[in-house]
Amino acid sequence: MPALLVDTDVLIWHLRGYPQATQRLDRLSGLTLSAISYLELVQGMRNKAEVLPLTAAITQRAVSLMEALALSHGLQIADALIAATALEHDLAVLSGNVKHFRSVADLQVEQFKP
């Protein structure tokens, strides 16, 4: 499995004091987030993270994902941008909400269980 892009829900569990989330994050060599996840947490984040900015390529891929999956699979904007970021950077996504990403072809997702 490639390196991991951490989804917002795992970070929220960490910030809420769930030890499983903290332990899982501690096992990562570094914290890598989509700009969307960072924006969702900017007020609650205390630790520095590598934030991957939105680029034209990520935006275009997210648009393609939304066009293909929003109606048929309920893909939401933030999840499309997170998935597109992971795909563009050849990262897997660490998420407790695997169902949000299940419909995205070629995206590797590691299930996080709090």
The first five atom37 places (N, CA, C, CB, O) and aatype in JSON, in Angstrom:
{
  "aatype": [12, 14, 0, 10, 10, 19, 3, 16, 3, 19, 10, 9, 17, 8, 10, 1, 7, 18, 14, 5, 0, 16, 5, 1, 10, 3, 1, 10, 15, 7, 10, 16, 10, 15, 0, 9, 15, 18, 10, 6, 10, 19, 5, 7, 12, 1, 2, 11, 0, 6, 19, 10, 14, 10, 16, 0, 0, 9, 16, 5, 1, 0, 19, 15, 10, 12, 6, 0, 10, 0, 10, 15, 8, 7, 10, 5, 9, 0, 3, 0, 10, 9, 0, 0, 16, 0, 10, 6, 8, 3, 10, 0, 19, 10, 15, 7, 2, 19, 11, 8, 13, 1, 15, 19, 0, 3, 10, 5, 19, 6, 5, 13, 11, 14],
  "atom_mask": [
    [1, 1, 1, 1, 1],
    [1, 1, 1, 1, 1],
    [1, 1, 1, 1, 1],
    [1, 1, 1, 1, 1],
    [1, 1, 1, 1, 1],
    [1, 1, 1, 1, 1],
    [1, 1, 1, 1, 1],
    [1, 1, 1, 1, 1],
    [1, 1, 1, 1, 1],
    [1, 1, 1, 1, 1],
    [1, 1, 1, 1, 1],
    [1, 1, 1, 1, 1],
    [1, 1, 1, 1, 1],
    [1, 1, 1, 1, 1],
    [1, 1, 1, 1, 1],
    [1, 1, 1, 1, 1],
    [1, 1, 1, 0, 1],
    [1, 1, 1, 1, 1],
    [1, 1, 1, 1, 1],
    [1, 1, 1, 1, 1],
    [1, 1, 1, 1, 1],
    [1, 1, 1, 1, 1],
    [1, 1, 1, 1, 1],
    [1, 1, 1, 1, 1],
    [1, 1, 1, 1, 1],
    [1, 1, 1, 1, 1],
    [1, 1, 1, 1, 1],
    [1, 1, 1, 1, 1],
    [1, 1, 1, 1, 1],
    [1, 1, 1, 0, 1],
    [1, 1, 1, 1, 1],
    [1, 1, 1, 1, 1],
    [1, 1, 1, 1, 1],
    [1, 1, 1, 1, 1],
    [1, 1, 1, 1, 1],
    [1, 1, 1, 1, 1],
    [1, 1, 1, 1, 1],
    [1, 1, 1, 1, 1],
    [1, 1, 1, 1, 1],
    [1, 1, 1, 1, 1],
    [1, 1, 1, 1, 1],
    [1, 1, 1, 1, 1],
    [1, 1, 1, 1, 1],
    [1, 1, 1, 0, 1],
    [1, 1, 1, 1, 1],
    [1, 1, 1, 1, 1],
    [1, 1, 1, 1, 1],
    [1, 1, 1, 1, 1],
    [1, 1, 1, 1, 1],
    [1, 1, 1, 1, 1],
    [1, 1, 1, 1, 1],
    [1, 1, 1, 1, 1],
    [1, 1, 1, 1, 1],
    [1, 1, 1, 1, 1],
    [1, 1, 1, 1, 1],
    [1, 1, 1, 1, 1],
    [1, 1, 1, 1, 1],
    [1, 1, 1, 1, 1],
    [1, 1, 1, 1, 1],
    [1, 1, 1, 1, 1],
    [1, 1, 1, 1, 1],
    [1, 1, 1, 1, 1],
    [1, 1, 1, 1, 1],
    [1, 1, 1, 1, 1],
    [1, 1, 1, 1, 1],
    [1, 1, 1, 1, 1],
    [1, 1, 1, 1, 1],
    [1, 1, 1, 1, 1],
    [1, 1, 1, 1, 1],
    [1, 1, 1, 1, 1],
    [1, 1, 1, 1, 1],
    [1, 1, 1, 1, 1],
    [1, 1, 1, 1, 1],
    [1, 1, 1, 0, 1],
    [1, 1, 1, 1, 1],
    [1, 1, 1, 1, 1],
    [1, 1, 1, 1, 1],
    [1, 1, 1, 1, 1],
    [1, 1, 1, 1, 1],
    [1, 1, 1, 1, 1],
    [1, 1, 1, 1, 1],
    [1, 1, 1, 1, 1],
    [1, 1, 1, 1, 1],
    [1, 1, 1, 1, 1],
    [1, 1, 1, 1, 1],
    [1, 1, 1, 1, 1],
    [1, 1, 1, 1, 1],
    [1, 1, 1, 1, 1],
    [1, 1, 1, 1, 1],
    [1, 1, 1, 1, 1],
    [1, 1, 1, 1, 1],
    [1, 1, 1, 1, 1],
    [1, 1, 1, 1, 1],
    [1, 1, 1, 1, 1],
    [1, 1, 1, 1, 1],
    [1, 1, 1, 0, 1],
    [1, 1, 1, 1, 1],
    [1, 1, 1, 1, 1],
    [1, 1, 1, 1, 1],
    [1, 1, 1, 1, 1],
    [1, 1, 1, 1, 1],
    [1, 1, 1, 1, 1],
    [1, 1, 1, 1, 1],
    [1, 1, 1, 1, 1],
    [1, 1, 1, 1, 1],
    [1, 1, 1, 1, 1],
    [1, 1, 1, 1, 1],
    [1, 1, 1, 1, 1],
    [1, 1, 1, 1, 1],
    [1, 1, 1, 1, 1],
    [1, 1, 1, 1, 1],
    [1, 1, 1, 1, 1],
    [1, 1, 1, 1, 1],
    [1, 1, 1, 1, 1]
  ],
  "atom_positions": [
    [[0.85, -1.18, 0.0], [0.0, 0.0, 0.0], [0.9, 1.24, 0.0], [-0.97, 0.0, 1.23], [1.91, 1.26, 0.69]],
    [[0.53, 2.26, -0.77], [1.34, 3.48, -0.79], [1.22, 4.25, 0.53], [0.91, 4.38, -1.95], [0.46, 3.85, 1.41]],
    [[1.97, 5.32, 0.64], [1.86, 6.18, 1.82], [0.41, 6.63, 1.97], [2.82, 7.41, 1.71], [-0.37, 6.53, 1.03]],
    [[0.06, 7.13, 3.14], [-1.33, 7.44, 3.45], [-1.63, 8.93, 3.48], [-1.7, 6.84, 4.77], [-0.85, 9.72, 4.01]],
    [[-2.76, 9.29, 2.9], [-3.36, 10.61, 3.03], [-4.45, 10.45, 4.09], [-3.95, 11.16, 1.63], [-5.37, 9.66, 3.9]],
    [[-4.35, 11.18, 5.18], [-5.26, 10.98, 6.31], [-6.53, 11.79, 6.11], [-4.57, 11.38, 7.64], [-6.49, 12.99, 5.84]],
    [[-7.68, 11.1, 6.23], [-8.98, 11.74, 6.08], [-9.34, 12.49, 7.36], [-10.05, 10.7, 5.73], [-8.82, 12.21, 8.43]],
    [[-10.24, 13.45, 7.2], [-10.64, 14.33, 8.29], [-11.18, 13.58, 9.5], [-11.67, 15.31, 7.8], [-10.89, 13.95, 10.64]],
    [[-11.95, 12.52, 9.28], [-12.58, 11.84, 10.41], [-11.56, 11.25, 11.37], [-13.49, 10.74, 9.9], [-11.78, 11.27, 12.58]],
    [[-10.47, 10.74, 10.86], [-9.43, 10.17, 11.74], [-8.83, 11.28, 12.6], [-8.31, 9.47, 10.9], [-8.57, 11.07, 13.79]],
    [[-8.63, 12.44, 12.02], [-8.08, 13.56, 12.77], [-9.07, 14.06, 13.83], [-7.71, 14.71, 11.82], [-8.68, 14.44, 14.93]],
    [[-10.34, 14.06, 13.5], [-11.36, 14.46, 14.47], [-11.36, 13.51, 15.66], [-12.76, 14.51, 13.81], [-11.43, 13.94, 16.81]],
    [[-11.28, 12.2, 15.37], [-11.22, 11.24, 16.48], [-9.98, 11.48, 17.33], [-11.22, 9.79, 15.95], [-10.04, 11.38, 18.56]],
    [[-8.88, 11.78, 16.71], [-7.65, 12.09, 17.45], [-7.87, 13.31, 18.34], [-6.47, 12.33, 16.47], [-7.53, 13.3, 19.53]],
    [[-8.43, 14.37, 17.77], [-8.65, 15.59, 18.53], [-9.65, 15.41, 19.67], [-9.12, 16.7, 17.62], [-9.62, 16.14, 20.66]],
    [[-10.54, 14.44, 19.52], [-11.52, 14.15, 20.56], [-10.99, 13.19, 21.61], [-12.78, 13.59, 19.95], [-11.7, 12.84, 22.55]],
    [[-9.74, 12.76, 21.46], [-9.1, 11.94, 22.47], [-9.25, 10.44, 22.31], [0.0, 0.0, 0.0], [-9.0, 9.7, 23.26]],
    [[-9.66, 9.98, 21.13], [-9.75, 8.53, 20.91], [-8.34, 7.96, 20.8], [-10.58, 8.2, 19.63], [-7.62, 8.28, 19.85]],
    [[-7.93, 7.1, 21.75], [-6.56, 6.6, 21.74], [-6.21, 5.8, 20.48], [-6.33, 5.76, 22.95], [-5.06, 5.82, 20.04]],
    [[-7.19, 5.09, 19.9], [-6.89, 4.3, 18.7], [-6.47, 5.22, 17.55], [-8.12, 3.46, 18.29], [-5.58, 4.88, 16.78]],
    [[-7.11, 6.36, 17.44], [-6.77, 7.31, 16.38], [-5.37, 7.87, 16.61], [-7.8, 8.47, 16.31], [-4.56, 7.95, 15.69]],
    [[-5.09, 8.25, 17.84], [-3.77, 8.8, 18.16], [-2.68, 7.76, 17.92], [-3.73, 9.28, 19.62], [-1.63, 8.08, 17.36]],
    [[-2.94, 6.54, 18.34], [-1.95, 5.47, 18.14], [-1.71, 5.22, 16.66], [-2.41, 4.18, 18.81], [-0.57, 5.0, 16.24]],
    [[-2.77, 5.25, 15.85], [-2.6, 5.0, 14.42], [-1.84, 6.14, 13.77], [-3.97, 4.82, 13.73], [-0.97, 5.91, 12.93]],
    [[-2.15, 7.35, 14.14], [-1.43, 8.51, 13.58], [0.04, 8.5, 14.01], [-2.1, 9.83, 14.03], [0.91, 8.89, 13.24]],
    [[0.3, 8.06, 15.24], [1.68, 7.99, 15.72], [2.52, 6.99, 14.92], [1.7, 7.62, 17.19], [3.74, 7.11, 14.87]],
    [[1.88, 6.01, 14.31], [2.62, 5.01, 13.53], [2.97, 5.51, 12.12], [1.81, 3.73, 13.42], [3.73, 4.86, 11.4]],
    [[2.42, 6.65, 11.73], [2.74, 7.2, 10.41], [4.1, 7.9, 10.46], [1.64, 8.2, 9.95], [4.48, 8.45, 11.49]],
    [[4.81, 7.87, 9.35], [6.11, 8.54, 9.31], [5.95, 10.05, 9.22], [6.93, 8.03, 8.12], [6.89, 10.79, 9.55]],
    [[4.81, 10.52, 8.8], [4.51, 11.94, 8.72], [3.02, 12.09, 8.5], [0.0, 0.0, 0.0], [2.34, 11.13, 8.12]],
    [[2.51, 13.25, 8.74], [1.09, 13.5, 8.58], [0.86, 14.23, 7.27], [0.53, 14.33, 9.78], [1.32, 15.35, 7.08]],
    [[0.14, 13.58, 6.35], [-0.15, 14.16, 5.05], [-1.65, 14.31, 4.9], [0.44, 13.3, 3.9], [-2.41, 13.36, 5.07]],
    [[-2.07, 15.55, 4.57], [-3.49, 15.88, 4.46], [-3.78, 16.55, 3.13], [-3.91, 16.8, 5.61], [-2.9, 17.17, 2.53]],
    [[-5.0, 16.4, 2.67], [-5.5, 17.21, 1.58], [-5.73, 18.62, 2.13], [-6.81, 16.61, 0.96], [-5.98, 18.79, 3.33]],
    [[-5.64, 19.61, 1.28], [-5.95, 20.98, 1.7], [-7.37, 21.05, 2.26], [-5.79, 21.96, 0.52], [-7.64, 21.83, 3.17]],
    [[-8.28, 20.24, 1.72], [-9.66, 20.22, 2.2], [-9.72, 19.75, 3.65], [-10.52, 19.33, 1.31], [-10.41, 20.37, 4.46]],
    [[-9.03, 18.68, 3.98], [-9.01, 18.2, 5.36], [-8.41, 19.26, 6.28], [-8.21, 16.89, 5.47], [-8.9, 19.49, 7.38]],
    [[-7.36, 19.89, 5.82], [-6.73, 20.93, 6.63], [-7.72, 22.07, 6.9], [-5.47, 21.48, 5.93], [-7.85, 22.53, 8.04]],
    [[-8.41, 22.5, 5.87], [-9.38, 23.57, 6.04], [-10.51, 23.17, 6.98], [-9.95, 23.99, 4.69], [-11.02, 24.0, 7.74]],
    [[-10.9, 21.9, 6.93], [-11.96, 21.42, 7.81], [-11.52, 21.42, 9.28], [-12.39, 20.02, 7.41], [-12.35, 21.47, 10.18]],
    [[-10.23, 21.38, 9.51], [-9.71, 21.26, 10.88], [-8.87, 22.44, 11.36], [-8.89, 20.04, 10.99], [-8.36, 22.42, 12.48]],
    [[-8.73, 23.46, 10.54], [-7.75, 24.51, 10.82], [-7.85, 25.08, 12.23], [-7.91, 25.62, 9.82], [-6.83, 25.4, 12.83]],
    [[-9.04, 25.2, 12.77], [-9.17, 25.74, 14.12], [-8.76, 24.75, 15.21], [-10.58, 26.17, 14.36], [-8.34, 25.16, 16.29]],
    [[-8.88, 23.45, 14.93], [-8.58, 22.46, 15.96], [-7.2, 21.84, 15.88], [0.0, 0.0, 0.0], [-6.79, 21.15, 16.8]],
    [[-6.49, 22.08, 14.79], [-5.17, 21.44, 14.63], [-4.14, 22.1, 15.54], [-4.71, 21.51, 13.17], [-4.05, 23.32, 15.64]],
    [[-3.37, 21.24, 16.19], [-2.29, 21.75, 17.03], [-0.93, 21.36, 16.48], [-2.44, 21.23, 18.45], [0.07, 22.02, 16.77]],
    [[-0.89, 20.29, 15.7], [0.38, 19.81, 15.17], [0.53, 20.22, 13.71], [0.49, 18.29, 15.31], [-0.46, 20.34, 12.99]],
    [[1.75, 20.42, 13.3], [2.03, 20.73, 11.9], [1.76, 19.49, 11.06], [3.49, 21.21, 11.7], [1.95, 18.36, 11.51]],
    [[1.31, 19.72, 9.86], [1.05, 18.62, 8.93], [1.51, 19.04, 7.55], [-0.46, 18.23, 8.92], [1.57, 20.23, 7.23]],
    [[1.84, 18.05, 6.74], [2.13, 18.36, 5.34], [0.79, 18.53, 4.64], [2.99, 17.24, 4.65], [0.0, 17.59, 4.57]],
    [[0.54, 19.71, 4.13], [-0.72, 20.01, 3.47], [-0.49, 20.04, 1.96], [-1.32, 21.35, 3.98], [0.33, 20.82, 1.47]],
    [[-1.2, 19.21, 1.25], [-1.07, 19.14, -0.19], [-2.09, 20.11, -0.8], [-1.29, 17.69, -0.72], [-3.29, 19.91, -0.65]],
    [[-1.62, 21.15, -1.49], [-2.53, 22.17, -2.01], [-3.36, 21.65, -3.18], [-1.75, 23.4, -2.45], [-2.99, 20.68, -3.85]],
    [[-4.46, 22.31, -3.4], [-5.26, 22.0, -4.58], [-4.51, 22.53, -5.8], [-6.7, 22.62, -4.48], [-4.0, 23.65, -5.8]],
    [[-4.46, 21.72, -6.82], [-3.82, 22.1, -8.08], [-4.85, 21.98, -9.19], [-2.56, 21.22, -8.38], [-5.95, 21.47, -8.97]],
    [[-4.49, 22.44, -10.36], [-5.39, 22.3, -11.5], [-5.68, 20.83, -11.77], [-4.8, 22.97, -12.75], [-6.81, 20.46, -12.07]],
    [[-4.66, 19.99, -11.67], [-4.84, 18.55, -11.93], [-5.77, 17.92, -10.89], [-3.47, 17.83, -11.92], [-6.63, 17.11, -11.24]],
    [[-5.61, 18.27, -9.63], [-6.47, 17.74, -8.57], [-7.9, 18.23, -8.78], [-5.96, 18.16, -7.18], [-8.85, 17.45, -8.67]],
    [[-8.05, 19.49, -9.08], [-9.38, 20.05, -9.32], [-10.06, 19.35, -10.48], [-9.29, 21.55, -9.58], [-11.23, 18.98, -10.39]],
    [[-9.34, 19.17, -11.58], [-9.92, 18.52, -12.75], [-10.31, 17.07, -12.44], [-8.94, 18.56, -13.92], [-11.36, 16.59, -12.88]],
    [[-9.46, 16.39, -11.7], [-9.77, 14.99, -11.35], [-10.99, 14.95, -10.44], [-8.56, 14.31, -10.67], [-11.84, 14.07, -10.59]],
    [[-11.09, 15.88, -9.49], [-12.25, 15.94, -8.61], [-13.52, 16.23, -9.41], [-12.05, 17.02, -7.52], [-14.57, 15.64, -9.13]],
    [[-13.44, 17.11, -10.39], [-14.59, 17.4, -11.24], [-15.02, 16.13, -11.98], [-14.26, 18.53, -12.25], [-16.21, 15.82, -12.04]],
    [[-14.06, 15.41, -12.53], [-14.37, 14.16, -13.22], [-15.02, 13.15, -12.29], [-13.1, 13.56, -13.84], [-15.98, 12.47, -12.66]],
    [[-14.5, 13.06, -11.06], [-15.09, 12.14, -10.08], [-16.52, 12.54, -9.75], [-14.24, 12.1, -8.81], [-17.41, 11.69, -9.67]],
    [[-16.75, 13.84, -9.55], [-18.09, 14.31, -9.24], [-19.05, 14.05, -10.39], [-18.07, 15.81, -8.91], [-20.18, 13.62, -10.17]],
    [[-18.61, 14.3, -11.61], [-19.46, 14.06, -12.78], [-19.82, 12.58, -12.89], [-18.75, 14.52, -14.06], [-20.94, 12.24, -13.26]],
    [[-18.89, 11.72, -12.56], [-19.12, 10.28, -12.7], [-19.85, 9.67, -11.5], [-17.8, 9.58, -12.89], [-20.58, 8.69, -11.67]],
    [[-19.66, 10.22, -10.3], [-20.1, 9.5, -9.1], [-21.05, 10.25, -8.18], [-18.92, 9.12, -8.33], [-21.62, 9.64, -7.27]],
    [[-21.24, 11.54, -8.37], [-22.09, 12.3, -7.44], [-23.53, 11.78, -7.43], [-22.08, 13.78, -7.8], [-24.09, 11.53, -6.36]],
    [[-24.12, 11.63, -8.59], [-25.51, 11.18, -8.64], [-25.64, 9.69, -8.39], [-26.11, 11.53, -9.97], [-26.53, 9.26, -7.65]],
    [[-24.77, 8.91, -8.99], [-24.9, 7.46, -8.9], [-24.46, 6.9, -7.55], [-24.11, 6.81, -9.98], [-25.02, 5.9, -7.09]],
    [[-23.47, 7.52, -6.92], [-22.93, 6.96, -5.67], [-22.93, 7.95, -4.51], [-21.52, 6.49, -5.91], [-22.48, 7.62, -3.41]],
    [[-23.44, 9.15, -4.73], [-23.52, 10.13, -3.65], [-22.19, 10.75, -3.23], [0.0, 0.0, 0.0], [-22.06, 11.24, -2.11]],
    [[-21.2, 10.73, -4.12], [-19.9, 11.31, -3.78], [-20.06, 12.79, -3.48], [-18.88, 11.1, -4.92], [-20.66, 13.53, -4.25]],
    [[-19.51, 13.22, -2.35], [-19.59, 14.62, -1.92], [-18.34, 15.38, -2.34], [-19.77, 14.69, -0.39], [-17.3, 14.78, -2.63]],
    [[-18.44, 16.7, -2.37], [-17.36, 17.55, -2.87], [-16.06, 17.34, -2.1], [-17.78, 19.01, -2.79], [-15.01, 17.13, -2.72]],
    [[-16.11, 17.41, -0.79], [-14.88, 17.28, 0.0], [-14.23, 15.92, -0.23], [-15.17, 17.48, 1.5], [-13.01, 15.82, -0.36]],
    [[-15.03, 14.86, -0.28], [-14.48, 13.53, -0.5], [-13.91, 13.4, -1.91], [-15.55, 12.46, -0.27], [-12.9, 12.72, -2.1]],
    [[-14.53, 14.03, -2.9], [-13.99, 14.02, -4.26], [-12.63, 14.7, -4.3], [-14.95, 14.7, -5.24], [-11.71, 14.22, -4.97]],
    [[-12.49, 15.81, -3.6], [-11.21, 16.53, -3.57], [-10.15, 15.75, -2.8], [-11.4, 17.91, -2.94], [-8.98, 15.74, -3.2]],
    [[-10.53, 15.1, -1.73], [-9.58, 14.27, -0.97], [-9.14, 13.08, -1.82], [-10.22, 13.78, 0.36], [-7.95, 12.78, -1.89]],
    [[-10.1, 12.42, -2.46], [-9.76, 11.28, -3.32], [-8.87, 11.71, -4.47], [-11.03, 10.61, -3.87], [-7.88, 11.04, -4.79]],
    [[-9.2, 12.83, -5.1], [-8.39, 13.33, -6.22], [-6.98, 13.68, -5.76], [-9.06, 14.56, -6.85], [-6.01, 13.42, -6.48]],
    [[-6.85, 14.25, -4.58], [-5.53, 14.57, -4.04], [-4.72, 13.3, -3.84], [-5.65, 15.34, -2.7], [-3.55, 13.23, -4.22]],
    [[-5.35, 12.29, -3.25], [-4.66, 11.01, -3.03], [-4.24, 10.39, -4.35], [-5.57, 10.04, -2.25], [-3.11, 9.92, -4.48]],
    [[-5.12, 10.37, -5.32], [-4.8, 9.78, -6.62], [-3.67, 10.52, -7.32], [-6.03, 9.76, -7.5], [-2.77, 9.9, -7.9]],
    [[-3.71, 11.83, -7.28], [-2.67, 12.63, -7.95], [-1.3, 12.46, -7.31], [-3.06, 14.1, -7.93], [-0.27, 12.58, -7.98]],
    [[-1.28, 12.17, -6.01], [-0.02, 12.03, -5.28], [0.33, 10.56, -5.01], [-0.08, 12.78, -3.96], [1.28, 10.28, -4.28]],
    [[-0.42, 9.65, -5.59], [-0.2, 8.21, -5.42], [-0.17, 7.82, -3.95], [1.1, 7.79, -6.1], [0.75, 7.16, -3.48]],
    [[-1.2, 8.26, -3.23], [-1.36, 7.98, -1.81], [-2.62, 7.17, -1.6], [-1.39, 9.28, -0.98], [-3.58, 7.28, -2.37]],
    [[-2.63, 6.36, -0.56], [-3.86, 5.73, -0.1], [-4.52, 6.69, 0.89], [-3.58, 4.32, 0.57], [-3.87, 7.61, 1.39]],
    [[-5.79, 6.49, 1.16], [-6.52, 7.32, 2.11], [-6.77, 6.51, 3.38], [-7.87, 7.83, 1.51], [-7.24, 5.37, 3.31]],
    [[-6.45, 7.07, 4.52], [-6.76, 6.48, 5.82], [-8.07, 7.11, 6.27], [-5.61, 6.71, 6.87], [-8.13, 8.32, 6.51]],
    [[-9.13, 6.3, 6.39], [-10.45, 6.87, 6.7], [-11.3, 5.88, 7.48], [-11.16, 7.27, 5.41], [-11.22, 4.67, 7.29]],
    [[-12.11, 6.42, 8.34], [-13.13, 5.63, 9.01], [-14.4, 5.54, 8.17], [0.0, 0.0, 0.0], [-15.3, 4.77, 8.48]],
    [[-14.45, 6.33, 7.12], [-15.61, 6.36, 6.23], [-15.26, 5.78, 4.87], [-16.12, 7.8, 6.07], [-15.35, 6.47, 3.85]],
    [[-14.88, 4.53, 4.86], [-14.48, 3.86, 3.61], [-15.59, 3.94, 2.58], [-14.12, 2.4, 3.88], [-15.32, 4.05, 1.38]],
    [[-16.84, 3.88, 3.02], [-17.96, 3.92, 2.08], [-17.97, 5.22, 1.26], [-19.29, 3.78, 2.83], [-18.48, 5.23, 0.14]],
    [[-17.42, 6.29, 1.8], [-17.37, 7.55, 1.06], [-16.46, 7.44, -0.16], [-16.89, 8.67, 1.96], [-16.64, 8.18, -1.14]],
    [[-15.5, 6.54, -0.12], [-14.49, 6.44, -1.16], [-14.61, 5.16, -1.99], [-13.12, 6.52, -0.55], [-13.89, 4.99, -2.98]],
    [[-15.49, 4.27, -1.6], [-15.61, 2.94, -2.2], [-15.79, 2.99, -3.72], [-16.77, 2.19, -1.58], [-15.28, 2.12, -4.43]],
    [[-16.49, 3.96, -4.22], [-16.82, 4.02, -5.65], [-15.7, 4.6, -6.51], [-18.07, 4.83, -5.84], [-15.81, 4.6, -7.73]],
    [[-14.64, 5.09, -5.89], [-13.56, 5.73, -6.65], [-12.57, 4.66, -7.13], [-12.82, 6.8, -5.78], [-11.86, 4.05, -6.34]],
    [[-12.55, 4.45, -8.43], [-11.67, 3.45, -9.02], [-10.21, 3.8, -8.77], [-11.93, 3.33, -10.54], [-9.83, 4.97, -8.78]],
    [[-9.41, 2.79, -8.55], [-7.95, 2.9, -8.37], [-7.53, 3.58, -7.07], [-7.37, 3.66, -9.52], [-6.33, 3.74, -6.83]],
    [[-8.47, 3.97, -6.22], [-8.11, 4.59, -4.95], [-7.99, 3.51, -3.89], [-9.17, 5.65, -4.53], [-8.92, 2.73, -3.67]],
    [[-6.84, 3.47, -3.24], [-6.65, 2.53, -2.13], [-7.05, 3.22, -0.84], [-5.16, 2.02, -2.06], [-6.66, 4.36, -0.57]],
    [[-7.83, 2.51, -0.04], [-8.31, 3.07, 1.21], [-8.01, 2.1, 2.34], [-9.83, 3.37, 1.14], [-8.31, 0.91, 2.25]],
    [[-7.42, 2.62, 3.4], [-7.19, 1.82, 4.61], [-8.27, 2.18, 5.61], [-5.74, 2.07, 5.21], [-8.45, 3.35, 5.95]],
    [[-9.0, 1.17, 6.07], [-10.08, 1.37, 7.04], [-9.48, 1.7, 8.4], [-10.98, 0.11, 7.14], [-8.6, 0.99, 8.88]],
    [[-9.96, 2.77, 9.0], [-9.6, 3.09, 10.37], [-10.81, 2.8, 11.24], [-9.14, 4.58, 10.51], [-11.92, 3.25, 10.94]],
    [[-10.61, 2.05, 12.32], [-11.69, 1.72, 13.24], [-11.35, 2.32, 14.59], [-11.91, 0.18, 13.35], [-10.39, 1.89, 15.24]],
    [[-12.13, 3.31, 15.02], [-11.85, 3.97, 16.31], [-12.14, 3.07, 17.5], [-12.67, 5.26, 16.45], [-11.95, 3.47, 18.64]]
  ]
}
